[in-house]
Amino acid sequence: MHQTLLIDEIFELILDSCIGTHTLAQVAQTCQAWKDPTLNRLWWRLSSFKPLLNLIPGLTLVNGAYVTVQALESPLCPDFRRLQHYASRVKQVVYQEKICLHPTLIFLFYQHCETAPLFQKLVTVQLSMTNSSSLGPIVSLAKSLMKVDLNLGYKKDTSTTSNSSAFDFLSNVNRVSSSFQSLSLRGIATNQLMHLVSNLTHLEVLRLRVSTTLSVETLAAVSTFPHLKELEIHISHILPKDVTFSPLVCFPSLQSLNIRGRTDSISKLLHHMQSESLAVLRIDLQSPIYIDNAWTELFAALKEKTHTSLLRLTIEHHMDTLETSLETNTPSSLDTPTTSLPHINNVSQTNPNDIFCFEHLRSLSNHRSLRQIVFETTPPILIHDSNLEQIVQWWPNLEHLDLGSLSTNDPRWTPKVTPVGLSTLSRGLSTLDTLVIPVNVTGLTSDAAIKLTQNPNNRLRFLTVTGLMPPDQYTAPCLHRLFPSLITVHGGPDHEEAWDGVQTNLESLNLSEKCIGHAK
């Protein structure tokens, strides 16, 4: 065989192109040199333990539980050699189904794994603890485990059992694996399990989606983890006065934060955070907002703690728009740009503190490093052409800008952005790759297509236009002129067929341009 074909990197690329396990199985049988790397690829991800269990000689089902005849008839351990050969190739386990093993077989499995772990290369596990009581202890003895994702379930009648299994699982992993650095829990958690989590101080990634079972004590303990870089928590049930952060150590290494809760609780956490490296921040705000100036305080904390580091910002906040009122028969500041907030009272007469306004973003005007901004709010943030001029000045390096979707069946939220605003983005954000924006598409006319200044250096490729009105035949030429690199355009869900036509026209324009370029 030619030596070139034995180079690992080239062969891995070849395996990447193989589709399906049948193809890989055929490759594994081609020659001895290809057998091991191909089998590694076949077995690297395990979504069921049945293929491994089938490798145990004499395996049978007795009263719904797997056991071997040998294990029932004698104390001798079953032959695990074939199972060991293939289990040692597994790097990821995603296990949701329920498989029962006979207690005798579990004991023999566990006894064998204490001296010769089955999963020698296992790095990632994702387990449902309501279904993993049999095989969980065996998996937990993998010495190379780095990432653990456990589903505890949300049913109170099974939470005690699943939490007990999770406690034993994590205790084993923490004991045997020096590589353990990432933990994700979701469901109802017990105090015992949360206490164990509070002592996993070596973690670098922690995701706790455990609803109200996240205690203030656990939150305070987690804040002192010296190496914690990525955190996801839900703290909607925690009041600021109930949690005390250490003045000495509080999230010193945090780089990514995904948090759901009240504005005042999130503001307090950010104010106490010591990390100067927070690059990714996703905030899901609870509604209603009870505190006056809540948005102002939140953005003040963002300004103080993230002005040099923040790269990606996502804010999600939804309120019931049926409870908001808008005096459509009287002039409203919604129709004109403003630097103050008088229009709030016109939108929400019940709770003006809930409304997320563009003016709040002024605190982030010096965040020049921002690469991605996503606003998913109901009602949508009000954007005018003049606001887009400010966005270009404040965040010139944006690659992804998502200004949210409109309530397409609600005429109160009429988009204010015109082709002039789109032209501002085209000229000012040359690095922008993806844009989601509410636009008044009625302005995308043939006259606009002629008047618009084209920026040949614009790199925008993906555009989603949300609005109340369907596009017409001139929409594609206008967008193509504004964004010459555009390859995909989507619109609102109420006019899918019309936007499919825009996409077809855009593809034709791109093809024609390529043909002209080749002809030259």
Helices and strands as residue ranges (DSSP letters): G 3-6, H 8-16, H 21-28, H 32-43, E 45-46, H 50-53, E 59-62, E 65-68, H 69-73, H 81-87, E 92-95, H 103-115, E 124-128, H 136-139, E 147-153, H 156-176, E 182-187, H 191-198, E 205-209, G 211-213, H 216-222, E 230-234, G 240-242, E 256-261, H 263-272, E 280-285, H 294-306, E 312-318, G 321-323, G 333-335, H 344-347, G 352-354, G 358-364, E 372-378, H 385-394, E 400-402, H 419-428, E 434-438, G 441-443, H 446-451, E 462-466, H 475-482, E 488-490, G 493-495, H 496-519
